[in-house]
Amino acid sequence: MKLKTITKLVIIVSSLGLVTGITGCFKSKSAQTGNHKDMIVVDNGEDAPTLDPALTQDTQSSRIIYDLFEGLASFDQKMQTIPGLAETWDISKDQLTYTFHLRQDMKFSDGTPITANDVVFSFQRIVDPKVASPYNILGSNIVNGQAIIDNKLPPSALAVSAIDKSTVQIKLVHPDASFLAICAMPNLGIVSKSNINKYGNNDWTQPGKMVNSGAYKLTEWVIKGYILLSKNSYYYDAKDVSINQVKFMPIVDFSSSLSQYKSGNIDITYRLPIDQYKTIKREMPEQEHTVTQEGLYYYDLNMTLPKFRDNLKLRQALSMAVDRSALVKVVLGQDQVPAYSYVTSTVEAGKFAGLDYDWAKWSRDKQITEAQKLFKDSGYGPNNPLEISISYNTNDLHKKVALAIGSMWQEVFGENSIHVTIANQEWKTFLKARNTANYDVARDGWIADYDSVDSYTNLYQCGNPQNNSKMCNKEYNNLLAQAQQTASPEERVDLIRKAIQIAMDEYGVIPLYQYTYYRLINPKVKGYEIEGNHLDHVQSKWYKF
């Protein structure tokens, strides 16, 4: 069965151009630059759905927002938290009160002052129900934050206050060792209160209207064309920003990205063709960089649908039937790690390792036998075939994964017992459909926002906007709440481990693999220390020629 499945996968991925062995089209010399002498051109992989910090929930938007806005804190290339718009801060002994001291004489890109009132306004937006931030959970631990999110108090009740024009005080409900890292997230980039009040929440992000606090300002935004940023001369550290312009290209097709890189039209790729990975590594070793990423690729099962919500055995069968080893070795082949847990084994230095499903250690034949039994016991078979559709955003990699998993399900359960279709959608359309549970099975992925298990546990919480499967176990939420309250680091880890196990027993998502990312960087680009960037959070102010 295993050999037959792998053989079928090889046939599938070969037909998609995954197994090609192409070598002739590569040159050992570096890609030549085009006409952009004082501009870096970056492939961003997709159109950015939004440039509003409070509304971002995706990699493409966040990458650009890191350039346009800065938070009270920032981060260096080792992903360590460093001062941002706040030059210093004080933390009370009980770790519940943070007092931030802003840098003196800072200005937005239009020359107006950045004040404590702008910081207060930015934090209020993240919890304001009218803004409807998908990341409103970032404000839930601030005093009154959850009540505001629940529309029980006005945003002005948030315990973020301006002590004076350059001092901000924030009061927390419980201690959070990750709070400074949260203050460096793109969602809490500081925006201009007067700018948004002038144009409104929907229009202020347009070129010519947007005012920025980061190293760059928005110059042009052509939907499905490009986004052009220019250096913000009012940025507090403008003297150390070397590149005057950054152009982001939404190149969805990986082969096109590679072609444009080789011709000198782009300087940094986003992703590259899977089938040419080994060839690229061999032919362009100084330009190719592969990095293990703190993130998970997984599938959501829509738990609002009775066929999933009311059938645990079906959910178990679908997860167990996926041959993750074949997926990462045959289909992907970029050193990804098979995933059998809802968190990685690497987050927080491995404190949450060892939570894999017990059946992950079984032989493949035993996994298949048990999956078939569970599927039969779930009520499906030749006389009652399961109809299932896999949704994904338009992308060659996602398509290949969907075809492979569909093939595995049909191979394990029988083509007469399960009918699998796949459907791609444009990025914005896909996000909306997934967020509103308008799907059957949906591809999902999560790159940790910072090195904390909280980046993953939020994904499975009842009512969390990032919980796309919509599964809900109240005991899970209760254990996480207890973990937040405890002052004991050991007890925190123990409570969270128990919570994760409860979520995994729900089988609402199918973990598939831990990400790696690989990209090409033109040798002319200096200052980008990619090897240690396991979160893949990037700021263009690091780039130099």
N, C-alpha and C positions, 0 to 999 in steps of 0.2 A: 504493500500500500504506500509506504513512504517513498520508495523508488519511483513508483508510478506517478505520485503527486509531484515530486521534484521534476521528473521528466516533462510532465505537462506544463509546469511553471516555466521551464526553460523554453519550451515551444512558444508559450504566450509572450514572454518577455523578448524572445528573439524576434517575433513578428512585430514588436513595437520598436525594434532597433536597439534593444538593450545589450545584446551579445553581438558585437560587431568586430572588435579587434582592429579598428581603424588606426593606422599609424601614419599613413602618408601625408595627411593634411596638417601635420604639426611641424613646427619649426623650433629648433632648440634655442634660437635667439629670442630675446624678450619682445613683447608686443611693441609696435611703434606707436608713438603718440600722434594724435591728429592735430587739429588747429587750436585746441584749447590749451593755451600756454599758461594762463593764470587761473585755470578752472579745473576742478576734478569732476569727472563724470562717473556717477555711481549707478549701477543697476540695482534698483530697489525691489525687483521681483513682481510687483503689482502696483496698481494705482493705490494711493493712500485714501481710504474712505473718509477720513476727517483730519483736520489739523487743529482741532480743538482739544487741548490737553485733557479736559474733563471727560471727553467722549471717546478717547482712543482706547482700543482694546486689542489692537493687532500690531504685528511687527512692523509693517510698512509705515503706518502712521507714526508709531513711536520713534522709529529711526529718524524721521524728519523733525519731530517735535523736540527731540533731544538737542537739535541745532537751534531751534527757534525760541525755546523757553528754557529757563533754568529754575530749579527749585531752591529752597532754603539750603539744601545740601546737594552735593554732586558726587561723582565717582571718578576714580582714576582707571588706568588701563588694567589694573589688577583687580578691578571691581571692588575696591575698598572705598568706603564712604569718606568724602572730604568736604570741606566748606564749599558752599555754592554762593547764593546771594547773601547768605548769612556768613559772616566772617568768623564768628565764634558763637558758642552756645553754653548754657549752664543747665545742669540737670539736678533736680532736687534729690535729697537723700532717699526719699521713698520712690523715686523714679517715675513720679506721676506728673511733674511739672517741668516743661522744657521752656527755657527763655532764650530766644534767638536774637542776636545782635547783628543787624544788617550792615553791610559795607556802606561807608559814607559816600554820599554824592552819586549814587547809582542812578542811571537813567534808562528809560525804555528807548526803543529804536527811533521814536519821534522826538526825543530830547526831553520828554517830561519825566519828572522824578519817580523813582520806584520807592514807594513808602510802605510802612507797616499796614496801612489800610488796604493796599493792593494784595498783600499776603492774606489778610483776613478774608477778603472777597474771594480769592482763589480757593481757599479752603472751604468756604461756604458753598461754592458752586459744586464741589464734589459730592456734597450730601443733599443738595437742593433737589427735591422731587421734580421740579419744573425743568431742571437741566437733564435729569434722568441719566446720570453717569453710570455706565456698566461697572465702574470701579468704585461705587459709593462705599463699599466695605472698608476702603482705606480710611474713611472718617468715622467708622462705627465705634472705634475705641476712644475717640475724643469725647469728652463729657457732652452729653445731649446729642451726640451724632446719630445714634440709632433712632432716637425719638424723632429727629428731623427726617431721616430717611423714611420712617414710617408715617410721615406727615402728621405727627402729633405736636410738633413744635416748629416755629419758623426758623429759617436758616440763621437768623441773627442770634439765636440762642446757643449756637455752637461755641464751645469754650476755647475759642481762638481770639485773642484780644490784642489790640494795639496799645501798648503801654505808653509809647510816644512814637514819633514818626519813623524811628529806626529800631524799635524794640517790639518783638512779638512774643506773647506768652501763650502756650498751649497746655491744656490740662487733660490728662488721660484718665480713663476709667480704671485701667489696670496697667502694670508695667509691661513694656514691650521692647525687648532688646533690639528689635528690627525697626524701631520707629524712625531713626535717622536715615536708614536705607529707604524707608517709605517716603520720606521727605525728598529723596533724590529721584523718585519715579516720575515718568513723563506726565502722569495725570495730575501731579501737584506742581507742575511748572507754573511760575507766577505770571499772571496776566494782568493787564491794565483795566482797572475798574471803570475808569472814565471811557475807555475805548469800547468796551462791551456795552456799557450803558448807552453809548451814542448810537451804535449800529445794531444792537440786539444780539441775542444768542445765535441766530441763524446766519447773519450776514457779516459778522466782524472778521471772519477768517479769510475773506477774499483779498487778493492782492490790491494794494492801494488803501485798504482799510485796516488790515491787521497791524498791530503794534506788538513788538517782541521784546523779551527780556534776555534772550540767549545770545550766543555768539554770532548768529546770522538772522537776517530778516527776509521775509517772503517778497520776491520780486515778480515772479511769473508762476502761474499754475494753469497749465493746459491739460484738461482732463484727457486721460489716455494718451497724453503726449509727453509732458515732462513737468517737473517742478524745479524752478531756479531760485536759489538762495544767494544773497549777497552779504558780505561782511557787515556786521552791525558796528558802525564806528563809535557808538555810545556804550558798547559793552564794556564792563569794568576791566576786562583783561584783553581788550582789543589789540594791544601791542604784541601779544603772543599768538594771535590768530594769523597764520601765515597765508592761507588760501583765500583769495578774494571772492570766489564764486564756487558754489557746489550745485551741480545739476543732477537731479535724480530721474532715472529712466525706468518706466514700469514695464520691463521686459519679461513677459510671462513665459516665453519659449526659451528653454535652456540652451538649445542649439544656436538660436539667434544671439543669445548673450555671448556664447563662446565666439561666434563669428565676429561679432562687433568688437569684442576684446582683441581678437587677433588682428583686426584691421585698424585698431587704435581709436575706435569711436568711444569706448568706455575704458576707464582705468581700473575699476574694481567690479567684479562680478558679484551677483547675489547667490545664485546656485548654478550648477553646471550639469551637462548631460551625464546621467548615471552610467551609460554604456561606455563612456570614454574616460571614466575616472582613472583607471590604471594607466592608460596611455598618457593622460595629462600629467599624472604624477611622475611618470618616467621621462617624458619629453620636456617638461617645464618645471623641474624640481625647485627652482629658486623662486618661482612665481606662484606655485600651488601651495595652499595651506589647508590642512585638515585639522579640525579642532573638535574634541569631545564637548558636547553641549549639555548644560544642565536643563534638560527638558524631556518631555515625553510626547510621543506620537501615539494617538489612541483613537478608537471609534466610540461614538456615543450611540447607545440604544435609546430610542425615544420612549422614555418611561411614562409618557402620558397616553401611549397607545396600549389598549388592553392586552394585545398579543405579547407585549414585552412585560408590562407592569404586573400582570397576573400569572406569569409563567416563569418562575425561577429556573426550572430545569432547562427551558429553551435558552435562557440567557447563559447558563453554565455551558450548555452544549456548544453554542456559537463561539464562546471564548476558547474552550478547550480544543475545538477543531482547527484553530489557526496554528499552523506550523511556523512559529516565529523564527526558528533557526533557518529554515528555508527562505523565509521572507528577507532576512538581513543578509544572508550569504548569496542566494541565487538572484533575487529580485533587485536588491539594493547594492550590496557589496561595497559599502563605504565605511566599514568598521563600526556600524551601529551595533548596539547591545540589545538583545532580546529583552522585553519587559514582561514581567509576570506580577508586578505590584503596581499600586496606584501612586507610588513615589519612587524616585530613583534611589539606588544604593549609595549614591555619592553625596547627596545633599547633607549639609551640616556635618561634613566629615564622616559620613557613614552611620550616623546615629539611628537611622531608620532602615538600615539594611536588614536582610533576613526575613522580610515580610512576604516573600513570593508565595503564590499558591502552592500547596503541597504537591499538586499534580505536575508542577513544572519539572520535578525531578524524575517523573515517570519516563519510561521508554515511549517513543512515538506510537508504537503499536498499542500500548496500553491506553494512551491518551485517546486514540481514535476509537478503541472499543468502548471506553466509558462515554465518550461524546455521542456515539451512535445510540447507546442505551438511553442516555438522557434525552436525546432528540426524540426517540420513539416514545418514551414515557411522557414527553411534553404534549403528545397528541398529534404529531405530524408524521407524515410518511407518504407513500405513493397514492394512497386513497384520500389524503388530505395534505397536499403539498403546501409548504410555506412560501408565500410570496414576499420577497424582500428586495428593497431598493437601497443602494448605497449612494449617498450624495457627497459630492466633493467640489471644491472650487477648482476652476480650470487650471490645470497644471499637469505636466507629463508625469511627474513623480506620483502625484495623488491618483492619477488614472491607473498607473501600473500597479500600485498597491491595491486599489479597488478590484482590478481584474484578477490579481493573484489571490486575494482573500475570497472573492466570489468563486474562483476555481477550487480553492481548498474546501469550501463549504459543499460545493456540488460533488467533489470527489469523495468526501467523507460520508455525506448523507445520501448521495445518489441524486442524479439529475432529475429524476421523476418525483423526488421528495422535497426538493427546494428549488425555487426559480429565482435567480438573482439577476437584477438589472442594475446598471450604474448610470448615474446622471450627473453631468457637470453643470456648474453655474458660475456666472461672473462673480467676482469677489464680494462686492457689496450686496448683491442679491443673495448669495450664499450665507453671508453673515446674518442677514435679516431672517432668513428662513431658519437657520440653526438656532438663533436667539429666541425665536418664537415657537420652537418645537414643530416647525412645518417640514418635517422630514421623517424618514423611516430609520435608517442608520446613517450617521454623518461622520465624516472624517473630522478629527479634532487634533489639536496639538497645543502644547503649553511649554513655553520657555520661562523658567523661573525668573521672577522679577528681581530677586535678590537671593542670597544663599540662606534660605530659611524654608523649612518644611511647610510653613504657612502658605507659600506660593502654590503648593499642591493641595493642601487640605481645603482651601477655599473652593476648589473646583467641585467638591462633592457635598457642600453644605446646602441644607434646605433653604431655598429662597435666594441663594447667591446668584447674581446676574451671570456669573461665569459658569454656573452649573448647567451646561447645555443638555445633559441627559434628563434633567428634571427629576432625578431620583431623590428620595428624601427619607432619611432615618433620623428621627429626633434624638435617639440615644447618641448618635454620632455628633450632632450639634452640642448636646449636653456635655459630652466628654471634652470636646474642644473648648467649650466655655470654662470648664474646670481647669483645663491646662493653662488657659490664659490667666486664671486667677491665682494659681499657685506660685509661691516664691521659690519653690524647690526645682532646680533644673532637672534633677533626676525624675521627680514626679511628673514634670511636664512631659518628658520624653515617654515615660510609661503610659500616661494618659493618651497621648497622641498616637502611640503605636496601637493601643486598644481601639481607638477611634478608626484608624485606617483599616484595621482588620474588619471592623463592622461594615465599613463602606465597601470593602472588597467582597464581602459575603453577599452584598446586594447584586453584584454583577451588572451594574448599570452602565459601565463602560468596559471596553476591551482594550487593555494596555497592549501595545504592540512592540515598541522599541524606544530606546533612549537615543536621542538625536546625536548626530555629528553634523558639522557643516564644513563644506570646503569651497574655497573660492580662489580666484586668481587676482593677484595684486600687481599692478605694473611696477617694475623696479624703480621708476622715477618717484613713486609715492613713498615718502619716508615718515617716520613717527608713529606708524600704526603697528602696535605690538599685539598682533592677533593671537599668537599661540597661547597666551594666558587668559584670553577673553572667553571663558566658558559660558557666559551669559549672552554673548554676542550683542552687547549694548555698546553702541559706537557714537562718538561725537566727532564731527568733521574738524573741530578746532585742533584735534591731534595731528591732522595731516600736515605734511610739509613736502616741498619739492627739493 
